Amino acid sequence: MDHILVAKNVSKTYGDYTALSNISLEIPKNCIYGLLGPNGAGKTSFIRIINQITHQDAGEILFNGEPLGPEHIAQIGYLPEERGLYKSMKVGEQALYLAQLKGLPKQVAKERLKYWFDRLNIGDWWNKKIQELSKGMAQKIQFIVTVLHEPKLLIFDEPFSGFDPINANIIKDEILQLKEKGTSIIFSTHRMESVEELCEYIALIHKSEKILDGKLSDIKNAYKNNMYSIGMHVDGDIQPLIAQLNEEAEVITSNLDIKDNQWDLKVQLPSEDTATILSKLTKMGNVNRFDELVPSANDIFIQTVNNKENGK
Amino acid sequence: MASKLGLIIKREYLAKVRNRSFIVMTILSPLLIVGMIVLIAYLAKVNDEDVRVVTVLNESDFFQEDFTPTKSVSFVNFHNLNLEQAKDSTNALEYYGLLYLPKGASLEEVAHQSYLFTKNNPNTTVTQQLERIFQRQLRQDRLKRLGVSSEQFSSVEEPFEINLSTFEGERSMKGINELKAFIGGGFGYAIMMFIIIYGGFVMRSVIEEKTSRIIEVIISSVKPFQLMLGKIIGTSLAGLTQFAIWIVSASALLLLVVMLFGVDISALSQDPNMSGASMPGMSQLAPMDSDMMLYAKEILDIPWGLMIFSFLIYFVLGYLIYSSIYAAIGAAVDNETDTQQFIFPIILPLMLAIYVGFFSVFSNPHGPIAVGFSLFPLTSPIVMLMRLPGGIGEGAVPLWQFLLSIFLLIVTFLGIVTLAAKVYRVGILMYGKKPTYKELVKWLRY
């Protein structure tokens, strides 16, 4: 079995409101999977179903090949978007309680907590109360509690909101390390750029429907449209050059910095063949940049949604 | 599963018991209660001691021995003063009033020409006391003229109380039903207070989990129903702990107060060996004393074992029902101010139970209203306890009613906890909405 989680035609409605309609997803093992979409798309509803907080009205979910059931709760770690801790409880006590609720024996939980507290340099927080900690500090505790029972599947809902950049990086590194150790990870976020670099697979969810999913590199390749960003050093007038280039491709934007004769332009090629235009460019001047403009997940999302709505 | 419930119960219990306000409440409440008792006793005493002094200017030959001080009026006799001087002196001494009896040929004449002078309109207690003195003398005087001697008169004046008995021949007592209902009422009242206070704790604890946003973390590990149940049980254990502390510390404090302030404990105690000789005041109260003994016997006859046993049963069942509703309310709202509209309908049946209990059960513990309310599950924990001091069996609460009310409570609990859990499950994940009743009904169908 190479999928940690498989969802087949999962639907969920609250009264008249449809939260999920016919969602099917396959989440491979040992990868980082991005569940992307704007607020209210249905991401959290889907995650709550995986965590068995609510149940789907229709459809089936397999965890590691078995139908999802209460016995899998201990194998899932969940950091919700709406996360918090008991304010008047001590840090150590609280972490111990939450770990035990996940099924860890007290002694094991204690040892692992000590390891993690030392690792994140918060060993001296054990007897502090949550209300004495800053929001970012509390988030560290929440992260530890989420991963402490070494789950096979980790789910992070908007994981980086509330973290300052330094702590966000620490957590990002920890997540990557967990992935190295074999954990499967789901990221859910509406800020697509924040997790794009981490995800190998993504699914785009919009208005309760999945509109796109697959390997991120495949999706990007499919959405490439032969747009290139070029930078070059030129002497003299650029108007004739533009006319020359337009024979081969379409110049979308053009900007010349007169001070140091740096010419930046964006070009749309008719095909994937770059040899012709490159040879032409090299004759015009000194090319110092030639990048393919790969669409971001956000671009792809907007394009897909537009296509879909125009198609209707 | 069971161990998770245990963990939740333990956490809820410790969170409650360690809470500063819980500790303060636990320590202060007995002090407050004892303080209240002392204050009430003190005020009652002060009230009793408020004796009004009436000066008496008696120019007649009658009523010489009759103005003896009573509980609320005492008398000062003026001699050799005229009326104006007496009035001035009374005013100067700031006494309550002046009673003037002029010279007269007969007692009848003197009585009818007497005046009570006061600064303002006189207090009815005072006028009644004085009138009683006049009436008694007038009656005696009139009867004497009809040939009745003072001795004969005194023997006629003997007070009378009717003898009471049950059909079985035991001597029954006036007011014993009220006494029993009062004791039962105390138990019922305790249940009501406990439900309101600890139901509120459960509700606030649910709201706290919602506002601190820890709820989703927890219910990804345990079922919402487990969390709700653990919270209800943990809080009730904290409450029982508090009760135990109160009972022990309040009795200790009461004992201390009694010893320090010398409150007459013998008046409260029912010691049958109390000798009349050592308490001269008591000897003339001999019939009263035997009444007291009878009351004491009746109090001891109350099936205390049954009372405590059923207190626990009715408390547990009643608390479970109400605190499930409280938990559902806590889950439905975002903050405590939004709870008002939902709280009132919960407290209503509890208050109804108390009022029905005090008005109906006191006068007729086994009448149709008392029976009905002691079977209806939302009021039965309170009303049934008010009926129970009479015991179970013939002439008291029939066994079938007792069992039926418990059965109904259990069925109601199962029904309510199912509904409450549904509202709870949906509500804990809802933020930013102030729900209406209509919406709550919709949640039941999710």
Chai-1 contact restraints between the chains, C-beta under 6 A:
chainA,res_idxA,chainB,res_idxB,connection_type,confidence,min_distance_angstrom,max_distance_angstrom,comment,restraint_id
A,G15,B,K442,contact,1.0,0.0,6.0,A-B,restraint_1
A,N51,B,S220,contact,1.0,0.0,6.0,A-B,restraint_2
A,I53,B,I219,contact,1.0,0.0,6.0,A-B,restraint_3
A,Y78,B,S220,contact,1.0,0.0,6.0,A-B,restraint_4
A,P80,B,E216,contact,1.0,0.0,6.0,A-B,restraint_5
A,E82,B,R213,contact,1.0,0.0,6.0,A-B,restraint_6
A,E82,B,E216,contact,1.0,0.0,6.0,A-B,restraint_7
A,R83,B,R213,contact,1.0,0.0,6.0,A-B,restraint_8
A,G84,B,S212,contact,1.0,0.0,6.0,A-B,restraint_9
A,G84,B,R213,contact,1.0,0.0,6.0,A-B,restraint_10
A,G84,B,I214,contact,1.0,0.0,6.0,A-B,restraint_11
A,L85,B,I214,contact,1.0,0.0,6.0,A-B,restraint_12
A,Y86,B,I214,contact,1.0,0.0,6.0,A-B,restraint_13
A,K87,B,S212,contact,1.0,0.0,6.0,A-B,restraint_14
A,Y97,B,R11,contact,1.0,0.0,6.0,A-B,restraint_15
A,Q100,B,L7,contact,1.0,0.0,6.0,A-B,restraint_16
A,L101,B,K4,contact,1.0,0.0,6.0,A-B,restraint_17
A,L101,B,S221,contact,1.0,0.0,6.0,A-B,restraint_18
A,L101,B,V222,contact,1.0,0.0,6.0,A-B,restraint_19
A,K102,B,S221,contact,1.0,0.0,6.0,A-B,restraint_20
